[in-house]
Amino acid sequence: MASGLTLILGVFVLRKSPGEKLNRLFFRFTLSIFTWLFLFGIGYSIQSENCALFVFRAAYIGVVFIPVLCLHFHLDFLGIYRPKLMRSLYAVSLSFLLVSQTRYFFTSVKQYFWGFYPQAGPVYIAFIGFFTLVVGASCCLLVYQLARGFVRGDAQNFKFQQLKYLALSFIIAYSASVDYVAKFGIEFYPFGYANITLFVIILTYAMLRHRLLDVETMMQLFQQHKLATLGLLAAGLNHEIRNPLYVIKGNAESFLDSFEHGFFKDPTVAAGKSKEILAKTVDQAERAVDIMQRFSSFVHISRDGRTRETVDVGQCVKNVLEFLNHELATKKVKIETYLGEDLKIGANRREIEEIVFNIVLNACQAMGDEGRLLITTLREGERCKILIRDTGPGIPRHLQRKVFEPFYSGRMERGTGLGLFICRFLTERNDGKIHLDSKVGEGSVFVLDFPLTRAQVDLEMIVNEDAQKPLTELQDAGEKAT
């Protein structure tokens, strides 16, 4: 039953997003556990010693890869995958697989009260050391990442919640390795299957409650929210596209009317006017194409959150405000921007614009028909901060955590409840943090915090050092004179 539940969970995760590497890794891990538990379960009930030994050796086709698949999965989940290290560990696991089918790994089987159980050979002791080392490294890595989250104040964020359940479930699964005790002649009941059952229960809860490994559903949520938002922007898009088309139409009608009345009898004048009209037409057509491209970019979802580039934060804010121009014009919302110069971050530009877009739109809808929106970008040390402040009704303290949860909305008749949830997800996917500070009756401020690009930080240090050189040289000269 434990092996079956594990395999069902692995198949479920794989079918959800078969194209995602993380999901495929998790399936391989559950397949290895299934091979171990299922064949050992059969081995317990076999009456022949030779047949039982054969089945136990076959089970290690899966067991030898369990520690490496665990570490591989954790490194990939945390975004710190090390190809050379993993290739070496897989090679070691493969060598153990070859030896596991010989008497150097399992010498024989022994009869216990629950059935036959394999007995360790000299190479099995080396495998236990390898298993403990790799599994111990995986546990330490997960615990370290959890501790970092607490220290940095990230304990409430989306990624941390996923990591918490992942660490708890895998550490419980690791404790099933105590089954090796019985392989040294000690009649210690191998209860590892109970740990694996608990592992499946915890991960299932995390997948249902925190969307763990559910990339496809996450993409569907994003699309659902986008479609709802696009309904609000339809009028704005119509207005933005209509303006350049009216300019093109007006210029063309004016030129044709002048041509019909004989105002362009001089070929030189006619050619000059034609060139002028065509230049304006091309300019307005490019404006319309640019609007459609930005609109299409907003609709499209990037499945690869690791596509990064150097992003100008101030330009992102300007792009968003231009896109929301019509929506903001229909309200009496006063917008003020204070954008720091040359603030560059390494991120996915489209996702940064979507984060700002969602927060600005949310703020405008919260303020109603009038209010004041203040957007500030500034630098603090080696980080860039985007502050978006509104004069809306504010959010009670006990609800401030809930606004980042999926399907929670303060505008039940209009909102999807996904905007801020998506903002948090995208912010963390771009190595940033999002924070809300709000007071009822005074408004809210959202703070987006991203690391500056390494190149910009290094350049700033060089500039500061160069600025200090004349002062340092003057001080040295003064000391020598003294």
ZINOR-V726463 format. One record per pair of residues at least 24 apart in sequence whose C-alpha atoms are under 10 Angstrom apart, sorted by the first residue. I is the first residue (numbers start at 0). GAP is how many residues later the second one is. D is the distance in Angstrom with one decimal. If there is no record, write none. Layout:
{{I;GAP;D} {I;GAP;D}}
This chain:
{{0;33;10.0} {0;36;9.2} {0;37;8.6} {0;40;9.7} {0;192;8.9} {0;196;8.6} {1;31;9.5} {1;32;8.1} {1;35;7.4} {1;36;8.3} {1;39;9.9} {1;190;9.7} {1;191;5.9} {1;192;7.4} {1;193;9.2} {1;194;6.7} {1;195;5.4} {1;196;9.2} {1;197;9.9} {1;198;8.6} {2;27;8.6} {2;28;8.9} {2;29;9.7} {2;30;6.9} {2;31;4.6} {2;32;7.7} {2;33;8.1} {2;34;5.4} {2;35;5.6} {2;36;9.3} {2;38;9.0} {2;190;7.7} {2;193;8.2} {2;194;8.3} {2;197;10.0} {3;26;9.8} {3;27;9.9} {3;29;9.8} {3;30;6.9} {3;31;10.0} {3;33;9.0} {3;34;7.9} {3;193;9.8} {4;25;9.5} {4;29;8.7} {4;191;9.1} {4;192;7.4} {4;195;7.1} {4;196;9.2} {5;24;5.8} {5;25;7.8} {5;26;9.7} {5;27;7.3} {5;28;6.4} {5;31;9.5} {5;190;7.6} {5;191;7.5} {5;193;8.7} {5;194;6.2} {5;195;9.5} {6;24;6.0} {6;25;9.1} {6;26;8.1} {6;27;6.0} {6;28;9.3} {6;193;9.6} {7;26;9.6} {7;192;9.6} {8;191;7.1} {8;192;9.5} {8;194;8.7} {8;195;7.5} {9;24;9.7} {9;190;9.6} {11;202;9.9} {12;191;9.8} {12;194;9.0} {12;199;9.4} {12;200;7.0} {12;201;7.3} {12;202;9.6} {13;199;9.2} {13;200;9.5} {14;199;10.0} {14;201;9.7} {15;197;8.6} {15;198;6.6} {15;199;7.6} {15;200;6.2} {15;201;7.8} {16;196;8.3} {16;197;7.1} {16;198;6.3} {16;199;5.6} {16;200;8.8} {17;197;9.8} {17;198;9.3} {18;196;9.8} {18;197;9.6} {19;193;9.0} {19;194;9.7} {19;195;7.8} {19;196;9.1} {19;283;9.8} {20;52;9.2} {20;55;8.5} {20;56;9.7} {21;50;9.3} {21;51;6.6} {21;52;9.2} {21;53;10.0} {21;54;6.8} {21;55;6.8} {21;191;7.4} {21;193;9.6} {22;50;9.0} {22;54;10.0} {22;190;6.5} {22;191;8.5} {22;192;8.8} {23;49;9.4} {24;44;7.0} {24;45;8.6} {24;47;7.7} {24;48;6.0} {24;49;9.7} {24;51;9.0} {25;43;8.0} {25;44;8.3} {25;46;9.5} {25;47;6.7} {25;48;9.8} {25;187;9.0} {26;42;9.9} {27;34;9.2} {27;37;9.1} {27;38;8.9} {27;41;7.4} {27;42;9.7} {27;45;9.7} {28;33;8.7} {28;34;9.6} {28;36;8.0} {28;37;6.2} {28;38;8.9} {28;39;9.1} {28;40;5.8} {28;41;6.8} {28;43;9.7} {28;44;8.4} {29;32;9.5} {29;36;8.7} {29;39;9.5} {29;40;9.9} {29;166;10.0} {29;170;9.7} {30;31;7.4} {30;32;9.8} {30;35;9.3} {31;27;8.8} {31;28;8.7} {31;29;7.9} {31;30;4.2} {31;31;6.0} {31;32;8.5} {31;33;6.9} {31;34;6.1} {31;35;10.0} {31;37;8.8} {32;26;9.3} {32;27;9.9} {32;29;6.7} {32;30;6.9} {32;32;9.4} {32;33;7.1} {32;140;9.8} {32;160;9.6} {32;163;8.5} {33;25;9.1} {33;28;8.0} {33;29;9.3} {33;162;10.0} {34;24;5.6} {34;25;7.9} {34;26;7.6} {34;27;5.5} {34;28;7.5} {35;24;6.6} {35;25;8.1} {35;26;6.0} {35;27;5.8} {35;28;9.5} {35;30;9.4} {35;157;9.8} {36;25;9.6} {36;26;9.3} {36;155;8.8} {36;156;6.9} {36;159;9.3} {37;155;9.9} {39;76;9.5} {39;77;8.5} {39;78;9.7} {40;74;9.7} {40;152;9.6} {42;72;7.8} {42;73;6.8} {42;74;7.7} {42;75;9.4} {43;67;9.3} {43;68;9.3} {43;69;9.8} {43;70;6.6} {43;71;4.6} {43;72;5.4} {43;73;7.0} {44;69;8.3} {44;70;6.2} {44;71;7.7} {45;69;7.8} {45;70;7.6} {46;64;9.8} {46;68;8.3} {46;69;8.1} {47;61;10.0} {47;68;8.9} {48;59;8.0} {48;60;6.5} {48;61;8.3} {48;62;8.8} {48;67;7.4} {48;68;9.4} {48;69;9.6} {49;58;8.3} {49;59;8.2} {50;58;10.0} {51;56;9.3} {51;57;7.4} {51;58;9.9} {51;63;9.5} {51;64;6.9} {51;65;8.0} {51;66;8.2} {52;48;9.7} {52;50;10.0} {52;53;8.0} {52;54;8.8} {52;55;6.6} {52;56;6.1} {52;57;9.6} {52;63;8.5} {52;64;8.1} {52;65;6.5} {52;66;9.3} {53;47;8.3} {53;52;10.0} {53;54;9.8} {53;55;9.9} {53;64;9.8} {54;63;9.8} {55;44;9.6} {55;45;9.4} {55;50;8.8} {55;53;9.1} {55;60;9.6} {55;61;8.0} {55;62;6.8} {56;40;9.3} {56;42;9.8} {56;43;6.3} {56;44;5.7} {56;45;8.3} {56;46;9.7} {56;48;8.7} {56;49;7.6} {56;61;8.5} {57;39;9.6} {57;42;8.5} {57;43;7.5} {58;41;9.7} {59;36;9.1} {59;37;7.0} {59;38;9.9} {59;40;6.8} {59;41;8.4} {60;32;9.8} {60;33;9.2} {60;35;9.3} {60;36;6.1} {60;37;8.9} {60;39;8.1} {60;40;9.0} {61;35;8.7} {62;30;9.4} {62;33;10.0} {62;34;8.8} {62;68;9.8} {63;26;9.4} {63;28;9.2} {63;29;5.6} {63;30;7.7} {63;31;9.3} {63;32;6.6} {63;33;6.2} {63;34;9.9} {63;36;8.6} {63;63;8.2} {63;66;9.7} {63;67;8.3} {64;24;9.3} {64;25;7.5} {64;27;9.5} {64;28;5.9} {64;29;8.0} {64;31;9.2} {64;32;8.4} {64;66;9.4} {65;27;9.1} {65;65;8.5} {65;68;9.8} {65;69;9.0} {65;108;9.7} {66;26;8.9} {66;63;8.6} {66;64;5.9} {66;65;8.4} {66;66;9.0} {66;67;5.9} {66;68;5.6} {66;69;9.3} {66;70;9.8} {66;71;8.5} {66;107;8.9} {67;24;9.4} {67;25;7.5} {67;62;9.8} {67;63;8.5} {67;66;6.8} {67;67;8.1} {67;70;9.3} {68;65;9.9} {68;66;9.9} {69;64;8.6} {69;65;7.5} {69;68;7.1} {69;69;9.7} {69;100;8.3} {69;104;9.5} {70;63;7.0} {70;64;7.2} {70;65;9.6} {70;66;7.7} {70;67;5.4} {70;68;8.9} {70;70;9.1} {70;71;10.0} {71;66;9.0} {72;65;9.5} {73;64;7.0} {73;65;9.4} {73;67;8.2} {73;68;7.7} {73;89;9.6} {73;92;9.0} {73;93;9.2} {73;96;9.8} {74;63;8.5} {74;66;8.7} {74;67;9.5} {76;86;8.9} {76;89;9.9} {76;136;9.3} {77;63;9.5} {77;64;9.0} {77;67;8.7} {77;81;9.5} {77;85;8.8} {78;227;9.4} {88;41;9.4} {88;45;8.8} {91;35;9.6} {91;38;8.8} {92;34;8.8} {92;37;9.0} {92;38;9.5} {95;27;8.3} {95;28;8.6} {95;30;9.2} {95;31;7.1} {95;34;9.8} {98;24;7.7} {98;25;9.1} {99;24;7.9} {99;27;9.5} {105;77;8.7} {107;75;9.8} {108;74;8.6} {108;76;9.6} {109;72;9.2} {109;73;8.5} {109;74;9.8} {109;75;7.6} {109;76;10.0} {109;77;9.7} {110;74;9.7} {110;76;9.3} {111;70;9.0} {111;73;9.3} {111;74;9.2} {111;75;6.5} {111;76;9.0} {111;77;8.8} {112;74;8.2} {112;75;9.9} {112;76;8.8} {113;73;9.6} {113;75;7.8} {113;76;9.3} {116;63;10.0} {116;65;7.3} {116;66;6.8} {116;67;9.9} {116;68;9.2} {116;70;9.7} {116;73;9.6} {117;62;9.4} {117;64;8.2} {117;65;5.7} {117;66;8.8} {117;67;9.1} {118;61;9.2} {118;62;9.8} {118;63;7.7} {118;64;4.4} {118;65;6.0} {118;66;6.9} {118;67;9.9} {119;60;8.6} {119;61;9.6} {119;62;9.1} {119;63;5.3} {119;64;6.0} {119;65;8.6} {120;62;9.1} {120;63;9.0} {123;56;9.7} {123;59;9.4} {124;55;9.9} {124;59;9.8} {127;49;9.2} {127;52;8.2} {130;43;10.0} {130;46;8.9} {131;42;9.4} {131;45;8.9} {134;35;9.7} {134;36;9.0} {134;39;7.1} {134;40;9.9} {134;42;9.7} {135;35;9.5} {135;38;8.9} {137;29;9.2} {137;32;9.0} {137;33;8.9} {137;36;9.6} {138;28;7.5} {138;29;9.6} {138;31;8.0} {138;32;6.5} {138;35;8.5} {139;27;9.8} {139;31;9.9} {140;26;9.3} {141;24;8.4} {141;25;5.8} {141;26;9.1} {141;28;9.3} {141;29;9.1} {142;24;7.2} {142;25;9.4} {142;28;9.6} {152;280;9.8} {153;279;8.0} {153;280;9.6} {153;281;10.0} {155;245;8.0} {155;248;9.8} {156;244;9.4} {156;247;8.7} {156;248;9.9} {156;267;7.6} {156;268;8.7} {156;271;8.2} {156;276;8.4} {156;277;8.7} {156;278;9.7} {157;52;7.7} {157;53;9.5} {157;54;9.9} {157;246;8.6} {157;247;8.7} {157;263;8.7} {157;266;7.2} {157;267;6.7} {157;270;8.0} {158;51;9.1} {158;53;9.2} {158;265;9.4} {158;266;7.9} {158;269;7.3} {158;270;8.7} {159;268;9.9} {160;45;8.6} {160;48;9.9} {160;49;7.2} {160;51;9.2} {161;41;9.6} {161;44;6.9} {161;45;8.6} {161;47;9.5} {161;48;6.4} {161;49;8.0} {161;50;6.0} {161;51;9.0} {162;43;9.6} {162;49;8.9} {163;42;9.3} {164;34;9.7} {164;37;6.9} {164;38;6.8} {164;39;9.9} {164;40;8.7} {164;41;6.2} {164;42;9.4} {164;45;9.2} {164;47;9.0} {165;33;9.2} {165;36;8.3} {165;37;6.9} {165;40;7.9} {165;41;10.0} {165;46;8.6} {166;36;9.9} {167;31;8.2} {167;34;8.0} {167;35;9.1} {168;26;9.0} {168;27;8.7} {168;28;10.0} {168;29;7.5} {168;30;4.7} {168;31;7.6} {168;32;8.5} {168;33;5.9} {168;34;6.4} {168;35;10.0} {168;37;9.6} {169;25;9.6} {169;26;9.0} {169;28;9.9} {169;29;6.7} {169;30;9.6} {169;32;9.5} {169;33;9.0} {170;24;9.5} {170;28;8.6} {171;24;7.5} {171;25;9.7} {171;26;7.5} {171;27;6.3} {171;30;9.7} {172;24;8.6} {172;25;7.9} {172;26;5.8} {172;27;9.0} {173;25;9.5} {208;197;10.0} {209;195;9.4} {209;196;9.4} {214;88;8.9} {215;87;9.5} {217;204;9.0} {217;207;9.6} {218;82;7.6} {218;83;9.1} {218;84;7.8} {219;81;9.8} {220;185;8.8} {220;186;9.5} {220;195;9.6} {220;197;7.3} {220;198;9.8} {220;200;9.8} {220;201;8.5} {221;77;9.7} {221;78;9.9} {221;79;7.7} {221;196;7.7} {221;197;8.6} {221;199;9.5} {221;200;6.9} {222;76;7.9} {222;77;8.5} {222;78;7.5} {223;192;8.1} {223;194;8.5} {224;133;10.0} {224;190;8.9} {224;191;6.3} {224;192;8.2} {224;193;6.1} {224;194;6.7} {224;197;8.7} {225;72;8.2} {225;73;6.6} {225;74;9.1} {225;75;9.3} {225;128;9.8} {225;132;9.7} {225;190;9.6} {225;192;9.4} {225;193;8.8} {226;72;7.9} {227;186;8.9} {227;187;8.2} {227;188;7.2} {228;70;9.7} {228;129;8.9} {228;132;9.1} {228;186;9.0} {228;187;8.9} {228;190;9.1} {229;65;9.2} {229;68;9.3} {229;69;8.1} {231;95;8.0} {231;129;9.9} {232;62;9.7} {232;90;9.0} {232;91;7.8} {232;92;10.0} {232;93;8.3} {232;94;7.0} {233;92;10.0} {233;93;9.6} {234;91;7.8} {234;92;8.1} {235;87;8.2} {235;88;7.4} {235;89;7.5} {235;90;4.9} {235;91;6.1} {235;92;9.4} {235;93;9.5} {235;94;9.6} {236;54;8.0} {236;55;8.4} {236;58;8.1} {236;86;8.4} {236;87;9.2} {236;88;9.8} {236;89;8.1} {236;90;9.6} {237;88;9.6} {238;86;9.9} {238;87;7.3} {239;47;9.2} {239;48;7.7} {239;51;7.4} {239;52;9.5} {239;82;10.0} {239;83;8.9} {239;85;8.9} {239;86;7.8} {240;43;9.6} {240;44;9.5} {240;46;8.4} {240;47;5.6} {240;48;8.7} {240;49;9.8} {240;50;7.2} {240;51;8.1} {241;46;8.5} {242;41;8.7} {242;44;9.7} {242;45;8.6} {243;36;9.7} {243;37;8.5} {243;39;8.7} {243;40;5.0} {243;41;6.8} {243;42;9.0} {243;43;7.0} {243;44;6.3} {243;45;10.0} {244;36;8.9} {244;39;7.3} {244;40;7.6} {244;42;9.7} {244;43;7.8} {245;38;9.4} {246;33;8.4} {246;34;7.8} {246;37;7.2} {246;38;9.6} {247;29;8.5} {247;30;9.1} {247;32;7.4} {247;33;5.3} {247;34;8.7} {247;35;9.3} {247;36;6.7} {247;37;7.8} {248;32;8.8} {250;25;9.7} {250;26;6.4} {250;27;9.0} {250;29;8.1} {250;30;7.8} {251;25;7.3} {251;26;8.9} {251;28;10.0} {251;29;8.4} {290;31;9.7} {290;32;8.1} {293;25;8.9} {293;26;9.8} {293;29;8.1} {293;56;9.5} {294;28;8.3} {296;53;7.3} {296;57;9.9} {297;25;10.0} {297;52;7.3} {297;53;8.8} {297;55;8.6} {297;56;7.2} {297;59;9.7} {298;55;9.9} {299;50;9.4} {300;49;9.0} {300;50;8.8} {301;46;9.0} {301;48;8.3} {301;49;8.1} {303;44;9.3} {304;42;8.8} {304;43;6.9} {304;46;8.3} {304;121;8.1} {304;124;6.5} {304;125;7.5} {305;41;8.1} {305;42;7.5} {305;123;8.0} {305;124;7.9} {306;39;9.7} {306;40;7.5} {306;41;5.9} {306;42;9.1} {306;123;9.6} {307;37;9.4} {307;38;6.0} {307;39;4.7} {307;40;4.7} {307;41;7.6} {307;42;9.9} {307;122;8.4} {308;35;9.7} {308;36;8.1} {308;37;5.5} {308;38;5.6} {308;39;6.1} {308;40;7.0} {308;144;9.7} {309;33;9.8} {309;34;6.2} {309;35;5.7} {309;36;4.8} {309;37;6.6} {309;38;8.3} {309;39;8.0} {309;142;9.4} {309;143;7.3} {309;145;9.9} {310;31;9.8} {310;32;8.2} {310;33;5.4} {310;34;5.3} {310;35;6.1} {310;36;6.3} {310;37;7.5} {310;38;5.8} {310;39;9.5} {310;41;8.6} {310;141;9.7} {310;142;9.0} {311;29;9.0} {311;30;6.8} {311;31;5.9} {311;32;4.8} {311;33;6.9} {311;34;9.1} {311;35;9.7} {311;37;8.4} {312;26;8.5} {312;27;8.7} {312;28;9.0} {312;29;8.1} {312;30;5.9} {312;31;6.1} {312;32;7.2} {312;34;10.0} {312;36;8.8} {312;39;8.2} {312;40;8.8} {312;64;7.6} {312;65;9.6} {312;71;8.5} {312;72;9.3} {312;73;8.3} {312;137;10.0} {313;24;9.1} {313;25;5.7} {313;26;7.0} {313;27;7.3} {313;28;7.8} {313;29;7.0} {313;30;8.7} {313;61;10.0} {313;62;9.1} {313;63;7.1} {313;64;9.6} {313;72;9.2} {314;24;9.1} {314;26;9.8} {314;27;9.5} {314;28;9.5} {314;29;10.0} {314;34;10.0} {314;38;9.3} {315;33;7.5} {315;34;8.6} {315;35;10.0} {315;36;7.2} {315;37;5.5} {315;38;9.3} {315;40;8.1} {315;41;9.4} {316;35;9.0} {316;36;7.0} {316;39;6.9} {316;40;8.3} {316;43;9.7} {316;58;8.3} {316;59;9.4} {316;60;9.0} {316;69;9.2} {317;35;9.4} {318;34;7.6} {318;37;9.9} {318;38;9.2} {319;32;9.8} {319;33;6.3} {319;34;8.0} {319;35;9.7} {319;36;7.1} {319;37;5.7} {319;38;9.5} {319;40;8.6} {319;41;9.7} {320;32;9.9} {320;35;9.3} {320;36;7.9} {320;39;8.5} {320;40;9.7} {322;34;8.7} {323;33;8.0} {323;36;8.9} {323;37;8.0} {326;34;8.6} {326;37;9.0} {326;38;9.9} {327;32;9.8} {327;33;8.7} {327;36;7.5} {327;37;9.7} {327;41;9.4} {327;42;9.8} {329;39;8.0} {329;40;9.7} {330;33;8.3} {330;34;9.4} {330;36;9.5} {330;37;7.5} {330;38;4.7} {330;39;5.9} {330;40;8.6} {331;32;9.7} {331;35;9.7} {331;36;8.7} {331;37;5.6} {331;38;4.3} {331;39;6.6} {331;40;8.6} {332;31;7.3} {332;34;8.1} {332;35;8.5} {332;36;6.9} {332;37;4.7} {332;38;4.7} {332;39;5.5} {332;40;6.9} {332;57;9.7} {332;58;9.8} {333;36;7.6} {333;37;6.2} {333;38;4.7} {333;39;6.1} {333;40;8.4} {333;56;10.0} {334;36;8.7} {334;37;6.0} {334;38;4.8} {334;39;6.0} {334;40;7.8} {334;55;9.5} {335;36;7.8} {335;37;6.3} {335;38;4.8} {335;39;6.3} {335;40;8.4} {335;53;9.9} {336;36;8.4} {336;37;5.9} {336;38;4.8} {336;39;5.8} {336;40;8.4} {336;50;10.0} {336;51;9.4} {337;36;7.9} {337;37;6.3} {337;38;4.7} {337;39;6.5} {337;40;8.5} {337;49;9.8} {338;36;7.6} {338;37;5.5} {338;38;4.8} {338;39;7.0} {338;47;8.9} {339;36;7.6} {339;37;5.4} {339;38;5.3} {339;39;7.6} {339;44;9.5} {339;45;9.8} {339;46;9.8} {340;36;8.6} {340;37;8.4} {340;38;9.5} {341;36;9.9} {341;37;9.9} {341;114;8.9} {342;34;8.1} {342;35;7.7} {342;36;7.4} {342;40;9.2} {342;41;6.8} {342;42;9.4} {342;109;7.3} {342;110;8.8} {342;113;8.3} {343;39;9.6} {343;40;8.0} {343;106;9.6} {343;107;8.9} {343;108;5.8} {343;109;6.0} {343;110;9.4} {343;111;9.2} {343;112;7.1} {343;113;9.6} {344;38;8.6} {344;39;7.5} {344;85;9.5} {344;105;6.9} {344;106;6.3} {344;107;4.5} {344;108;4.8} {344;109;8.6} {344;110;9.7} {344;111;8.6} {345;84;7.9} {345;85;9.0} {345;104;8.6} {345;105;7.7} {345;106;6.9} {345;107;5.4} {345;108;8.6} {345;109;9.9} {346;80;9.4} {346;82;8.9} {346;83;5.5} {346;84;8.1} {346;85;9.3} {346;103;8.9} {346;104;9.5} {346;105;9.7} {346;106;9.1} {347;78;9.2} {347;79;10.0} {347;81;9.2} {347;82;7.0} {348;81;9.7} {350;71;9.9} {350;72;8.8} {350;75;6.4} {350;76;8.1} {350;78;9.3} {350;79;8.3} {351;71;8.9} {351;74;7.7} {351;75;7.5} {351;78;8.2} {351;96;9.9} {353;65;9.6} {353;68;9.0} {353;69;7.7} {353;72;8.6} {353;73;9.9} {354;64;8.6} {354;65;8.3} {354;67;7.7} {354;68;4.9} {354;69;8.2} {354;70;9.4} {354;71;7.0} {354;72;7.2} {354;93;9.1} {355;30;8.7} {355;31;9.8} {355;32;8.4} {355;67;8.1} {355;90;9.8} {355;92;8.9} {356;62;9.5} {356;66;9.3} {357;60;9.7} {357;61;5.9} {357;62;7.1} {357;64;8.6} {357;65;7.1} {358;29;7.6} {358;30;9.7} {358;60;7.7} {358;61;7.1} {358;64;7.7} {358;86;9.8} {358;87;7.7} {359;28;7.3} {359;29;9.0} {359;30;8.8} {359;86;9.6} {360;58;9.3} {361;28;9.8} {361;49;9.9} {361;53;9.2} {361;57;7.8} {361;58;8.4} {362;25;8.5} {362;26;8.0} {362;27;6.1} {362;28;8.4} {362;29;7.1} {362;30;10.0} {362;31;9.9} {362;80;9.2} {362;81;8.2} {362;82;9.2} {362;83;9.6} {363;26;7.8} {363;27;9.3} {363;28;8.2} {364;27;8.8} {364;46;9.0} {364;49;9.9} {364;50;9.7} {365;24;8.6} {365;25;8.8} {365;26;5.6} {365;27;7.1} {365;28;8.5} {365;44;8.7} {365;45;8.4} {365;77;9.3} {365;78;9.8} {366;24;6.5} {366;25;4.3} {366;26;6.9} {366;27;9.2} {366;76;8.6} {367;24;7.9} {367;25;9.6} {370;72;9.9} {371;71;9.8} {372;70;10.0} {372;72;9.7} {373;71;9.1} {374;70;9.5} {374;71;9.7} {375;71;9.6} {376;70;9.7} {376;71;9.4} {376;72;10.0} {377;71;10.0} {378;70;9.6} {378;71;9.8} {378;72;9.7} {378;73;8.6} {379;69;9.5} {379;71;9.6} {379;72;9.6} {380;70;9.3} {380;71;9.0} {380;76;8.8} {381;68;9.0} {381;69;6.2} {381;70;5.7} {381;71;8.4} {381;72;8.6} {381;74;8.9} {381;75;6.3} {381;76;9.8} {381;78;9.6} {382;49;9.5} {382;66;6.7} {382;67;5.6} {382;68;4.3} {382;69;5.1} {382;70;8.7} {382;74;9.1} {383;48;9.5} {383;64;8.1} {383;65;5.9} {383;66;5.3} {383;67;6.0} {383;68;5.9} {383;69;9.5} {384;47;9.6} {384;48;9.6} {384;49;9.7} {384;62;6.6} {384;63;5.5} {384;64;4.6} {384;65;6.4} {384;66;8.7} {384;67;9.5} {385;48;9.6} {385;59;10.0} {385;60;8.0} {385;61;5.7} {385;62;5.0} {385;63;6.6} {385;64;8.6} {386;48;9.7} {386;49;9.9} {386;58;6.6} {386;59;5.8} {386;60;4.7} {386;61;6.5} {386;62;8.8} {387;48;9.8} {387;56;8.2} {387;57;5.4} {387;58;5.2} {387;59;6.6} {387;60;8.4} {388;47;9.9} {388;48;9.4} {388;49;9.4} {388;54;7.4} {388;55;5.7} {388;56;4.1} {388;57;6.5} {388;58;8.7} {389;48;9.6} {389;52;8.5} {389;53;5.5} {389;54;5.6} {389;55;6.4} {389;56;8.9} {390;50;8.1} {390;51;6.0} {390;52;4.3} {390;53;6.8} {390;54;9.0} {391;46;9.6} {391;47;9.6} {391;48;8.6} {391;49;7.2} {391;50;6.8} {391;51;4.5} {391;52;6.9} {391;53;9.9} {392;45;9.1} {392;46;8.1} {392;47;5.8} {392;48;4.8} {392;49;6.4} {392;50;5.4} {392;51;8.0} {393;43;9.1} {393;44;5.5} {393;45;5.2} {393;46;4.2} {393;47;5.6} {393;48;6.0} {393;49;4.2} {393;50;5.4} {393;51;9.1} {394;41;9.5} {394;42;8.7} {394;43;5.7} {394;44;6.1} {394;45;5.6} {394;46;8.5} {394;47;9.3} {394;48;7.6} {394;49;7.2} {395;42;7.3} {395;43;6.7} {395;44;5.9} {395;45;9.6} {396;39;10.0} {396;40;8.7} {396;41;7.4} {396;42;7.6} {396;43;8.5} {399;35;9.7} {399;36;7.1} {399;37;8.1} {399;38;7.8} {399;39;10.0} {400;34;9.8} {400;35;8.6} {402;33;9.4} {403;30;9.8} {403;32;9.6} {422;25;9.7} {423;24;9.5}}
